[in-house]
């Protein structure tokens, strides 16, 4: 999966509760895509999911 210019698609996961955690796991492993990070209004949850899958915690939607 790439953009029209051949670059990897950038993905951010907003909301990493029960289902969002799975979205983050899949996004982190998706060929042709780069998961730029996760965002959740519960900082501890975002930290835990980011640490589990080697992702960055985003502090705002603008950080994407």
Predicted model as a PDB file, atoms N, CA, C, CB and O in Angstrom, pLDDT in the B-factor column:
MODEL        1                                                                  
ATOM      1  N   UNK A   1       0.849  -1.158   0.000  1.00 63.00           N  
ATOM      2  CA  UNK A   1       0.000   0.000   0.000  1.00 63.00           C  
ATOM      3  C   UNK A   1       0.904   1.233   0.000  1.00 63.00           C  
ATOM      4  CB  UNK A   1      -0.971  -0.009   1.220  1.00 63.00           C  
ATOM      5  O   UNK A   1       1.707   1.424   0.914  1.00 63.00           O  
ATOM      6  N   UNK A   2       0.768   2.058  -1.023  1.00 61.00           N  
ATOM      7  CA  UNK A   2       1.557   3.282  -1.095  1.00 61.00           C  
ATOM      8  C   UNK A   2       0.679   4.407  -1.628  1.00 61.00           C  
ATOM      9  CB  UNK A   2       2.813   3.087  -1.991  1.00 61.00           C  
ATOM     10  O   UNK A   2      -0.403   4.177  -2.166  1.00 61.00           O  
ATOM     11  N   UNK A   3       1.176   5.624  -1.462  1.00 65.00           N  
ATOM     12  CA  UNK A   3       0.475   6.769  -2.029  1.00 65.00           C  
ATOM     13  C   UNK A   3       0.711   6.785  -3.524  1.00 65.00           C  
ATOM     14  CB  UNK A   3       0.942   8.098  -1.378  1.00 65.00           C  
ATOM     15  O   UNK A   3       1.469   5.963  -4.037  1.00 65.00           O  
ATOM     16  N   UNK A   4       0.082   7.698  -4.228  1.00 68.00           N  
ATOM     17  CA  UNK A   4       0.289   7.819  -5.664  1.00 68.00           C  
ATOM     18  C   UNK A   4       1.738   8.115  -6.016  1.00 68.00           C  
ATOM     19  CB  UNK A   4      -0.599   8.898  -6.224  1.00 68.00           C  
ATOM     20  O   UNK A   4       2.189   7.809  -7.120  1.00 68.00           O  
ATOM     21  N   UNK A   5       2.480   8.719  -5.063  1.00 72.00           N  
ATOM     22  CA  UNK A   5       3.879   9.032  -5.280  1.00 72.00           C  
ATOM     23  C   UNK A   5       4.817   7.911  -4.886  1.00 72.00           C  
ATOM     24  CB  UNK A   5       4.238  10.255  -4.530  1.00 72.00           C  
ATOM     25  O   UNK A   5       6.034   8.085  -4.946  1.00 72.00           O  
ATOM     26  N   UNK A   6       4.289   6.761  -4.484  1.00 79.00           N  
ATOM     27  CA  UNK A   6       5.109   5.613  -4.128  1.00 79.00           C  
ATOM     28  C   UNK A   6       5.584   5.584  -2.685  1.00 79.00           C  
ATOM     29  CB  UNK A   6       6.277   5.566  -5.009  1.00 79.00           C  
ATOM     30  O   UNK A   6       6.310   4.671  -2.294  1.00 79.00           O  
ATOM     31  N   UNK A   7       5.188   6.567  -1.891  1.00 87.00           N  
ATOM     32  CA  UNK A   7       5.584   6.596  -0.486  1.00 87.00           C  
ATOM     33  C   UNK A   7       4.602   5.787   0.358  1.00 87.00           C  
ATOM     34  CB  UNK A   7       5.665   8.048   0.026  1.00 87.00           C  
ATOM     35  O   UNK A   7       3.439   5.646  -0.020  1.00 87.00           O  
ATOM     36  N   UNK A   8       5.053   5.254   1.500  1.00 90.00           N  
ATOM     37  CA  UNK A   8       4.138   4.505   2.370  1.00 90.00           C  
ATOM     38  C   UNK A   8       2.983   5.384   2.860  1.00 90.00           C  
ATOM     39  CB  UNK A   8       4.903   3.929   3.572  1.00 90.00           C  
ATOM     40  O   UNK A   8       3.157   6.580   3.095  1.00 90.00           O  
ATOM     41  N   UNK A   9       1.835   4.792   3.005  1.00 94.00           N  
ATOM     42  CA  UNK A   9       0.680   5.484   3.561  1.00 94.00           C  
ATOM     43  C   UNK A   9       0.930   5.708   5.050  1.00 94.00           C  
ATOM     44  CB  UNK A   9      -0.639   4.672   3.324  1.00 94.00           C  
ATOM     45  O   UNK A   9       1.362   4.794   5.751  1.00 94.00           O  
ATOM     46  N   UNK A  10       0.662   6.913   5.531  1.00 94.00           N  
ATOM     47  CA  UNK A  10       0.836   7.240   6.949  1.00 94.00           C  
ATOM     48  C   UNK A  10      -0.496   7.025   7.680  1.00 94.00           C  
ATOM     49  CB  UNK A  10       1.337   8.717   7.127  1.00 94.00           C  
ATOM     50  O   UNK A  10      -1.540   7.525   7.261  1.00 94.00           O  
ATOM     51  N   UNK A  11      -0.433   6.271   8.780  1.00 95.00           N  
ATOM     52  CA  UNK A  11      -1.621   5.932   9.554  1.00 95.00           C  
ATOM     53  C   UNK A  11      -1.412   6.382  10.993  1.00 95.00           C  
ATOM     54  CB  UNK A  11      -1.922   4.407   9.485  1.00 95.00           C  
ATOM     55  O   UNK A  11      -0.334   6.196  11.558  1.00 95.00           O  
ATOM     56  N   UNK A  12      -2.445   6.973  11.584  1.00 96.00           N  
ATOM     57  CA  UNK A  12      -2.464   7.257  13.020  1.00 96.00           C  
ATOM     58  C   UNK A  12      -3.722   6.607  13.570  1.00 96.00           C  
ATOM     59  CB  UNK A  12      -2.430   8.817  13.322  1.00 96.00           C  
ATOM     60  O   UNK A  12      -4.769   6.635  12.922  1.00 96.00           O  
ATOM     61  N   UNK A  13      -3.631   6.033  14.739  1.00 97.00           N  
ATOM     62  CA  UNK A  13      -4.798   5.407  15.367  1.00 97.00           C  
ATOM     63  C   UNK A  13      -5.258   6.324  16.493  1.00 97.00           C  
ATOM     64  CB  UNK A  13      -4.465   3.958  15.908  1.00 97.00           C  
ATOM     65  O   UNK A  13      -4.525   6.578  17.448  1.00 97.00           O  
ATOM     66  N   UNK A  14      -6.480   6.814  16.361  1.00 96.00           N  
ATOM     67  CA  UNK A  14      -7.068   7.704  17.360  1.00 96.00           C  
ATOM     68  C   UNK A  14      -8.089   6.904  18.150  1.00 96.00           C  
ATOM     69  CB  UNK A  14      -7.725   8.967  16.697  1.00 96.00           C  
ATOM     70  O   UNK A  14      -9.097   6.447  17.612  1.00 96.00           O  
ATOM     71  N   UNK A  15      -7.809   6.746  19.427  1.00 96.00           N  
ATOM     72  CA  UNK A  15      -8.658   5.939  20.288  1.00 96.00           C  
ATOM     73  C   UNK A  15      -8.129   4.517  20.342  1.00 96.00           C  
ATOM     74  CB  UNK A  15     -10.115   5.958  19.795  1.00 96.00           C  
ATOM     75  O   UNK A  15      -8.320   3.742  19.405  1.00 96.00           O  
ATOM     76  N   UNK A  16      -7.470   4.175  21.427  1.00 97.00           N  
ATOM     77  CA  UNK A  16      -6.862   2.845  21.526  1.00 97.00           C  
ATOM     78  C   UNK A  16      -7.449   2.060  22.692  1.00 97.00           C  
ATOM     79  CB  UNK A  16      -5.341   2.962  21.684  1.00 97.00           C  
ATOM     80  O   UNK A  16      -6.731   1.483  23.509  1.00 97.00           O  
ATOM     81  N   UNK A  17      -8.778   2.058  22.740  1.00 95.00           N  
ATOM     82  CA  UNK A  17      -9.470   1.203  23.695  1.00 95.00           C  
ATOM     83  C   UNK A  17      -9.417  -0.231  23.198  1.00 95.00           C  
ATOM     84  CB  UNK A  17     -10.936   1.664  23.903  1.00 95.00           C  
ATOM     85  O   UNK A  17      -8.447  -0.631  22.555  1.00 95.00           O  
ATOM     86  N   UNK A  18     -10.443  -0.999  23.487  1.00 94.00           N  
ATOM     87  CA  UNK A  18     -10.455  -2.419  23.132  1.00 94.00           C  
ATOM     88  C   UNK A  18     -10.179  -2.644  21.641  1.00 94.00           C  
ATOM     89  CB  UNK A  18     -11.798  -3.036  23.506  1.00 94.00           C  
ATOM     90  O   UNK A  18      -9.232  -3.351  21.295  1.00 94.00           O  
ATOM     91  N   UNK A  19     -10.984  -2.058  20.760  1.00 97.00           N  
ATOM     92  CA  UNK A  19     -10.787  -2.269  19.321  1.00 97.00           C  
ATOM     93  C   UNK A  19      -9.616  -1.463  18.779  1.00 97.00           C  
ATOM     94  CB  UNK A  19     -12.052  -1.904  18.561  1.00 97.00           C  
ATOM     95  O   UNK A  19      -8.894  -1.939  17.903  1.00 97.00           O  
ATOM     96  N   UNK A  20      -9.417  -0.257  19.281  1.00 97.00           N  
ATOM     97  CA  UNK A  20      -8.330   0.584  18.806  1.00 97.00           C  
ATOM     98  C   UNK A  20      -6.966  -0.052  19.026  1.00 97.00           C  
ATOM     99  CB  UNK A  20      -8.383   1.923  19.488  1.00 97.00           C  
ATOM    100  O   UNK A  20      -6.052   0.136  18.223  1.00 97.00           O  
ATOM    101  N   UNK A  21      -6.828  -0.801  20.110  1.00 97.00           N  
ATOM    102  CA  UNK A  21      -5.575  -1.519  20.372  1.00 97.00           C  
ATOM    103  C   UNK A  21      -5.276  -2.494  19.234  1.00 97.00           C  
ATOM    104  CB  UNK A  21      -5.650  -2.275  21.724  1.00 97.00           C  
ATOM    105  O   UNK A  21      -4.130  -2.622  18.805  1.00 97.00           O  
ATOM    106  N   UNK A  22      -6.302  -3.174  18.754  1.00 97.00           N  
ATOM    107  CA  UNK A  22      -6.128  -4.107  17.633  1.00 97.00           C  
ATOM    108  C   UNK A  22      -5.812  -3.356  16.331  1.00 97.00           C  
ATOM    109  CB  UNK A  22      -7.399  -4.969  17.452  1.00 97.00           C  
ATOM    110  O   UNK A  22      -5.013  -3.820  15.518  1.00 97.00           O  
ATOM    111  N   UNK A  23      -6.443  -2.202  16.147  1.00 98.00           N  
ATOM    112  CA  UNK A  23      -6.136  -1.387  14.969  1.00 98.00           C  
ATOM    113  C   UNK A  23      -4.663  -0.978  15.004  1.00 98.00           C  
ATOM    114  CB  UNK A  23      -7.055  -0.128  14.907  1.00 98.00           C  
ATOM    115  O   UNK A  23      -3.992  -1.012  13.973  1.00 98.00           O  
ATOM    116  N   UNK A  24      -4.160  -0.598  16.161  1.00 98.00           N  
ATOM    117  CA  UNK A  24      -2.758  -0.194  16.308  1.00 98.00           C  
ATOM    118  C   UNK A  24      -1.831  -1.371  16.000  1.00 98.00           C  
ATOM    119  CB  UNK A  24      -2.491   0.340  17.738  1.00 98.00           C  
ATOM    120  O   UNK A  24      -0.818  -1.205  15.320  1.00 98.00           O  
ATOM    121  N   UNK A  25      -2.174  -2.551  16.498  1.00 97.00           N  
ATOM    122  CA  UNK A  25      -1.352  -3.742  16.239  1.00 97.00           C  
ATOM    123  C   UNK A  25      -1.265  -4.026  14.746  1.00 97.00           C  
ATOM    124  CB  UNK A  25      -1.926  -4.968  16.974  1.00 97.00           C  
ATOM    125  O   UNK A  25      -0.181  -4.269  14.217  1.00 97.00           O  
ATOM    126  N   UNK A  26      -2.398  -3.993  14.075  1.00 97.00           N  
ATOM    127  CA  UNK A  26      -2.424  -4.270  12.635  1.00 97.00           C  
ATOM    128  C   UNK A  26      -1.690  -3.174  11.865  1.00 97.00           C  
ATOM    129  CB  UNK A  26      -3.881  -4.391  12.132  1.00 97.00           C  
ATOM    130  O   UNK A  26      -0.915  -3.466  10.954  1.00 97.00           O  
ATOM    131  N   UNK A  27      -1.928  -1.922  12.226  1.00 96.00           N  
ATOM    132  CA  UNK A  27      -1.284  -0.804  11.525  1.00 96.00           C  
ATOM    133  C   UNK A  27       0.231  -0.855  11.677  1.00 96.00           C  
ATOM    134  CB  UNK A  27      -1.817   0.535  12.051  1.00 96.00           C  
ATOM    135  O   UNK A  27       0.960  -0.512  10.746  1.00 96.00           O  
ATOM    136  N   UNK A  28       0.709  -1.278  12.838  1.00 96.00           N  
ATOM    137  CA  UNK A  28       2.149  -1.342  13.086  1.00 96.00           C  
ATOM    138  C   UNK A  28       2.824  -2.398  12.216  1.00 96.00           C  
ATOM    139  CB  UNK A  28       2.418  -1.637  14.558  1.00 96.00           C  
ATOM    140  O   UNK A  28       4.025  -2.308  11.959  1.00 96.00           O  
ATOM    141  N   UNK A  29       2.071  -3.394  11.760  1.00 95.00           N  
ATOM    142  CA  UNK A  29       2.640  -4.499  10.984  1.00 95.00           C  
ATOM    143  C   UNK A  29       2.286  -4.444   9.503  1.00 95.00           C  
ATOM    144  CB  UNK A  29       2.177  -5.809  11.552  1.00 95.00           C  
ATOM    145  O   UNK A  29       2.711  -5.310   8.738  1.00 95.00           O  
ATOM    146  N   UNK A  30       1.521  -3.450   9.090  1.00 94.00           N  
ATOM    147  CA  UNK A  30       1.005  -3.412   7.727  1.00 94.00           C  
ATOM    148  C   UNK A  30       2.104  -3.055   6.714  1.00 94.00           C  
ATOM    149  CB  UNK A  30      -0.144  -2.406   7.633  1.00 94.00           C  
ATOM    150  O   UNK A  30       2.711  -1.988   6.807  1.00 94.00           O  
ATOM    151  N   UNK A  31       2.356  -3.939   5.759  1.00 93.00           N  
ATOM    152  CA  UNK A  31       3.362  -3.640   4.735  1.00 93.00           C  
ATOM    153  C   UNK A  31       2.930  -2.438   3.892  1.00 93.00           C  
ATOM    154  CB  UNK A  31       3.597  -4.872   3.829  1.00 93.00           C  
ATOM    155  O   UNK A  31       1.756  -2.306   3.544  1.00 93.00           O  
ATOM    156  N   UNK A  32       3.869  -1.580   3.572  1.00 92.00           N  
ATOM    157  CA  UNK A  32       3.572  -0.431   2.726  1.00 92.00           C  
ATOM    158  C   UNK A  32       2.920   0.720   3.452  1.00 92.00           C  
ATOM    159  CB  UNK A  32       2.702  -0.848   1.617  1.00 92.00           C  
ATOM    160  O   UNK A  32       2.495   1.690   2.825  1.00 92.00           O  
ATOM    161  N   UNK A  33       2.835   0.626   4.777  1.00 94.00           N  
ATOM    162  CA  UNK A  33       2.234   1.696   5.574  1.00 94.00           C  
ATOM    163  C   UNK A  33       3.149   2.004   6.749  1.00 94.00           C  
ATOM    164  CB  UNK A  33       0.808   1.302   6.071  1.00 94.00           C  
ATOM    165  O   UNK A  33       3.913   1.149   7.199  1.00 94.00           O  
ATOM    166  N   UNK A  34       3.063   3.226   7.236  1.00 95.00           N  
ATOM    167  CA  UNK A  34       3.803   3.639   8.411  1.00 95.00           C  
ATOM    168  C   UNK A  34       2.806   4.119   9.450  1.00 95.00           C  
ATOM    169  CB  UNK A  34       4.841   4.743   8.070  1.00 95.00           C  
ATOM    170  O   UNK A  34       2.060   5.066   9.204  1.00 95.00           O  
ATOM    171  N   UNK A  35       2.787   3.481  10.596  1.00 95.00           N  
ATOM    172  CA  UNK A  35       1.926   3.942  11.678  1.00 95.00           C  
ATOM    173  C   UNK A  35       2.703   5.026  12.423  1.00 95.00           C  
ATOM    174  CB  UNK A  35       1.501   2.753  12.643  1.00 95.00           C  
ATOM    175  O   UNK A  35       3.694   4.740  13.095  1.00 95.00           O  
ATOM    176  N   UNK A  36       2.246   6.270  12.299  1.00 95.00           N  
ATOM    177  CA  UNK A  36       2.977   7.393  12.888  1.00 95.00           C  
ATOM    178  C   UNK A  36       2.740   7.516  14.384  1.00 95.00           C  
ATOM    179  CB  UNK A  36       2.584   8.684  12.206  1.00 95.00           C  
ATOM    180  O   UNK A  36       3.476   8.228  15.067  1.00 95.00           O  
ATOM    181  N   UNK A  37       1.724   6.834  14.908  1.00 97.00           N  
ATOM    182  CA  UNK A  37       1.510   6.849  16.346  1.00 97.00           C  
ATOM    183  C   UNK A  37       0.064   6.631  16.741  1.00 97.00           C  
ATOM    184  CB  UNK A  37       1.984   8.138  16.909  1.00 97.00           C  
ATOM    185  O   UNK A  37      -0.812   6.409  15.906  1.00 97.00           O  
ATOM    186  N   UNK A  38      -0.156   6.704  18.063  1.00 97.00           N  
ATOM    187  CA  UNK A  38      -1.484   6.511  18.624  1.00 97.00           C  
ATOM    188  C   UNK A  38      -1.850   7.711  19.496  1.00 97.00           C  
ATOM    189  CB  UNK A  38      -1.551   5.197  19.440  1.00 97.00           C  
ATOM    190  O   UNK A  38      -0.984   8.373  20.069  1.00 97.00           O  
ATOM    191  N   UNK A  39      -3.132   7.966  19.579  1.00 97.00           N  
ATOM    192  CA  UNK A  39      -3.654   9.069  20.376  1.00 97.00           C  
ATOM    193  C   UNK A  39      -4.872   8.577  21.140  1.00 97.00           C  
ATOM    194  CB  UNK A  39      -4.011  10.294  19.483  1.00 97.00           C  
ATOM    195  O   UNK A  39      -5.745   7.920  20.574  1.00 97.00           O  
ATOM    196  N   UNK A  40      -4.928   8.895  22.423  1.00 96.00           N  
ATOM    197  CA  UNK A  40      -6.096   8.555  23.235  1.00 96.00           C  
ATOM    198  C   UNK A  40      -6.214   9.592  24.334  1.00 96.00           C  
ATOM    199  CB  UNK A  40      -5.988   7.109  23.833  1.00 96.00           C  
ATOM    200  O   UNK A  40      -5.201  10.102  24.811  1.00 96.00           O  
ATOM    201  N   UNK A  41      -7.431   9.914  24.742  1.00 94.00           N  
ATOM    202  CA  UNK A  41      -7.583  10.918  25.793  1.00 94.00           C  
ATOM    203  C   UNK A  41      -7.153  10.384  27.161  1.00 94.00           C  
ATOM    204  CB  UNK A  41      -9.029  11.392  25.855  1.00 94.00           C  
ATOM    205  O   UNK A  41      -7.007  11.163  28.103  1.00 94.00           O  
ATOM    206  N   UNK A  42      -6.950   9.085  27.283  1.00 92.00           N  
ATOM    207  CA  UNK A  42      -6.367   8.497  28.486  1.00 92.00           C  
ATOM    208  C   UNK A  42      -4.872   8.279  28.204  1.00 92.00           C  
ATOM    209  CB  UNK A  42      -7.093   7.137  28.885  1.00 92.00           C  
ATOM    210  O   UNK A  42      -4.489   7.323  27.529  1.00 92.00           O  
ATOM    211  N   UNK A  43      -4.045   9.179  28.729  1.00 84.00           N  
ATOM    212  CA  UNK A  43      -2.611   9.139  28.426  1.00 84.00           C  
ATOM    213  C   UNK A  43      -1.992   7.785  28.758  1.00 84.00           C  
ATOM    214  CB  UNK A  43      -1.884  10.235  29.192  1.00 84.00           C  
ATOM    215  O   UNK A  43      -1.164   7.282  27.999  1.00 84.00           O  
ATOM    216  N   UNK A  44      -2.381   7.197  29.874  1.00 95.00           N  
ATOM    217  CA  UNK A  44      -1.813   5.911  30.261  1.00 95.00           C  
ATOM    218  C   UNK A  44      -2.126   4.812  29.266  1.00 95.00           C  
ATOM    219  CB  UNK A  44      -2.314   5.516  31.619  1.00 95.00           C  
ATOM    220  O   UNK A  44      -1.289   3.945  29.013  1.00 95.00           O  
ATOM    221  N   UNK A  45      -3.321   4.837  28.700  1.00 97.00           N  
ATOM    222  CA  UNK A  45      -3.706   3.835  27.704  1.00 97.00           C  
ATOM    223  C   UNK A  45      -2.876   4.011  26.442  1.00 97.00           C  
ATOM    224  CB  UNK A  45      -5.213   3.934  27.376  1.00 97.00           C  
ATOM    225  O   UNK A  45      -2.390   3.029  25.880  1.00 97.00           O  
ATOM    226  N   UNK A  46      -2.708   5.243  25.993  1.00 96.00           N  
ATOM    227  CA  UNK A  46      -1.896   5.510  24.802  1.00 96.00           C  
ATOM    228  C   UNK A  46      -0.461   5.062  25.037  1.00 96.00           C  
ATOM    229  CB  UNK A  46      -1.937   7.012  24.432  1.00 96.00           C  
ATOM    230  O   UNK A  46       0.150   4.454  24.159  1.00 96.00           O  
ATOM    231  N   UNK A  47       0.084   5.357  26.218  1.00 97.00           N  
ATOM    232  CA  UNK A  47       1.452   4.950  26.540  1.00 97.00           C  
ATOM    233  C   UNK A  47       1.599   3.436  26.495  1.00 97.00           C  
ATOM    234  CB  UNK A  47       1.855   5.473  27.920  1.00 97.00           C  
ATOM    235  O   UNK A  47       2.578   2.920  25.956  1.00 97.00           O  
ATOM    236  N   UNK A  48       0.630   2.723  27.060  1.00 97.00           N  
ATOM    237  CA  UNK A  48       0.704   1.257  27.118  1.00 97.00           C  
ATOM    238  C   UNK A  48       0.653   0.642  25.722  1.00 97.00           C  
ATOM    239  CB  UNK A  48      -0.438   0.700  27.975  1.00 97.00           C  
ATOM    240  O   UNK A  48       1.450  -0.240  25.400  1.00 97.00           O  
ATOM    241  N   UNK A  49      -0.277   1.102  24.901  1.00 97.00           N  
ATOM    242  CA  UNK A  49      -0.418   0.541  23.553  1.00 97.00           C  
ATOM    243  C   UNK A  49       0.792   0.900  22.698  1.00 97.00           C  
ATOM    244  CB  UNK A  49      -1.714   1.048  22.884  1.00 97.00           C  
ATOM    245  O   UNK A  49       1.299   0.059  21.955  1.00 97.00           O  
ATOM    246  N   UNK A  50       1.250   2.127  22.797  1.00 97.00           N  
ATOM    247  CA  UNK A  50       2.424   2.545  22.027  1.00 97.00           C  
ATOM    248  C   UNK A  50       3.637   1.704  22.415  1.00 97.00           C  
ATOM    249  CB  UNK A  50       2.718   4.047  22.250  1.00 97.00           C  
ATOM    250  O   UNK A  50       4.393   1.264  21.549  1.00 97.00           O  
ATOM    251  N   UNK A  51       3.822   1.485  23.701  1.00 97.00           N  
ATOM    252  CA  UNK A  51       4.947   0.669  24.162  1.00 97.00           C  
ATOM    253  C   UNK A  51       4.851  -0.770  23.705  1.00 97.00           C  
ATOM    254  CB  UNK A  51       5.035   0.711  25.661  1.00 97.00           C  
ATOM    255  O   UNK A  51       5.856  -1.389  23.357  1.00 97.00           O  
ATOM    256  N   UNK A  52       3.646  -1.301  23.706  1.00 96.00           N  
ATOM    257  CA  UNK A  52       3.441  -2.696  23.306  1.00 96.00           C  
ATOM    258  C   UNK A  52       3.798  -2.941  21.844  1.00 96.00           C  
ATOM    259  CB  UNK A  52       2.000  -3.099  23.550  1.00 96.00           C  
ATOM    260  O   UNK A  52       4.313  -4.005  21.499  1.00 96.00           O  
ATOM    261  N   UNK A  53       3.524  -1.959  20.984  1.00 97.00           N  
ATOM    262  CA  UNK A  53       3.726  -2.162  19.551  1.00 97.00           C  
ATOM    263  C   UNK A  53       4.844  -1.302  18.967  1.00 97.00           C  
ATOM    264  CB  UNK A  53       2.448  -1.878  18.818  1.00 97.00           C  
ATOM    265  O   UNK A  53       4.994  -1.221  17.748  1.00 97.00           O  
ATOM    266  N   UNK A  54       5.630  -0.659  19.832  1.00 97.00           N  
ATOM    267  CA  UNK A  54       6.761   0.134  19.366  1.00 97.00           C  
ATOM    268  C   UNK A  54       6.352   1.381  18.594  1.00 97.00           C  
ATOM    269  CB  UNK A  54       7.641  -0.710  18.507  1.00 97.00           C  
ATOM    270  O   UNK A  54       7.007   1.767  17.626  1.00 97.00           O  
ATOM    271  N   UNK A  55       5.275   2.002  19.027  1.00 97.00           N  
ATOM    272  CA  UNK A  55       4.758   3.187  18.344  1.00 97.00           C  
ATOM    273  C   UNK A  55       4.978   4.443  19.178  1.00 97.00           C  
ATOM    274  CB  UNK A  55       3.268   3.016  18.036  1.00 97.00           C  
ATOM    275  O   UNK A  55       5.336   4.366  20.354  1.00 97.00           O  
ATOM    276  N   UNK A  56       4.766   5.573  18.571  1.00 96.00           N  
ATOM    277  CA  UNK A  56       4.901   6.871  19.224  1.00 96.00           C  
ATOM    278  C   UNK A  56       3.542   7.298  19.779  1.00 96.00           C  
ATOM    279  CB  UNK A  56       5.457   7.939  18.235  1.00 96.00           C  
ATOM    280  O   UNK A  56       2.506   7.007  19.181  1.00 96.00           O  
ATOM    281  N   UNK A  57       3.549   7.985  20.916  1.00 97.00           N  
ATOM    282  CA  UNK A  57       2.333   8.563  21.466  1.00 97.00           C  
ATOM    283  C   UNK A  57       2.185   9.963  20.881  1.00 97.00           C  
ATOM    284  CB  UNK A  57       2.367   8.598  23.039  1.00 97.00           C  
ATOM    285  O   UNK A  57       3.098  10.785  20.970  1.00 97.00           O  
ATOM    286  N   UNK A  58       1.046  10.219  20.292  1.00 96.00           N  
ATOM    287  CA  UNK A  58       0.753  11.543  19.766  1.00 96.00           C  
ATOM    288  C   UNK A  58      -0.019  12.320  20.813  1.00 96.00           C  
ATOM    289  CB  UNK A  58      -0.040  11.460  18.438  1.00 96.00           C  
ATOM    290  O   UNK A  58      -0.944  11.777  21.418  1.00 96.00           O  
ATOM    291  N   UNK A  59       0.332  13.571  21.042  1.00 91.00           N  
ATOM    292  CA  UNK A  59      -0.329  14.375  22.074  1.00 91.00           C  
ATOM    293  C   UNK A  59      -1.515  15.168  21.538  1.00 91.00           C  
ATOM    294  CB  UNK A  59       0.665  15.321  22.698  1.00 91.00           C  
ATOM    295  O   UNK A  59      -2.303  15.705  22.317  1.00 91.00           O  
ATOM    296  N   UNK A  60      -1.649  15.247  20.199  1.00 87.00           N  
ATOM    297  CA  UNK A  60      -2.789  15.935  19.599  1.00 87.00           C  
ATOM    298  C   UNK A  60      -2.968  15.444  18.166  1.00 87.00           C  
ATOM    299  CB  UNK A  60      -2.593  17.479  19.636  1.00 87.00           C  
ATOM    300  O   UNK A  60      -2.059  14.850  17.587  1.00 87.00           O  
ATOM    301  N   UNK A  61      -4.139  15.695  17.602  1.00 83.00           N  
ATOM    302  CA  UNK A  61      -4.371  15.286  16.209  1.00 83.00           C  
ATOM    303  C   UNK A  61      -3.458  16.052  15.260  1.00 83.00           C  
ATOM    304  CB  UNK A  61      -5.843  15.509  15.816  1.00 83.00           C  
ATOM    305  O   UNK A  61      -3.092  15.548  14.198  1.00 83.00           O  
ATOM    306  N   UNK A  62      -3.098  17.258  15.643  1.00 77.00           N  
ATOM    307  CA  UNK A  62      -2.221  18.075  14.822  1.00 77.00           C  
ATOM    308  C   UNK A  62      -0.804  17.500  14.738  1.00 77.00           C  
ATOM    309  CB  UNK A  62      -2.174  19.484  15.370  1.00 77.00           C  
ATOM    310  O   UNK A  62      -0.059  17.830  13.815  1.00 77.00           O  
ATOM    311  N   UNK A  63      -0.427  16.649  15.686  1.00 72.00           N  
ATOM    312  CA  UNK A  63       0.912  16.066  15.699  1.00 72.00           C  
ATOM    313  C   UNK A  63       1.130  15.054  14.586  1.00 72.00           C  
ATOM    314  CB  UNK A  63       1.170  15.412  17.024  1.00 72.00           C  
ATOM    315  O   UNK A  63       2.263  14.649  14.325  1.00 72.00           O  
ATOM    316  N   UNK A  64       0.068  14.649  13.938  1.00 70.00           N  
ATOM    317  CA  UNK A  64       0.168  13.654  12.861  1.00 70.00           C  
ATOM    318  C   UNK A  64       0.875  14.299  11.714  1.00 70.00           C  
ATOM    319  CB  UNK A  64      -1.226  13.117  12.422  1.00 70.00           C  
ATOM    320  O   UNK A  64       1.083  13.663  10.680  1.00 70.00           O  
TER     321      UNK A  64                                                      
ENDMDL                                                                          
END                                                                             
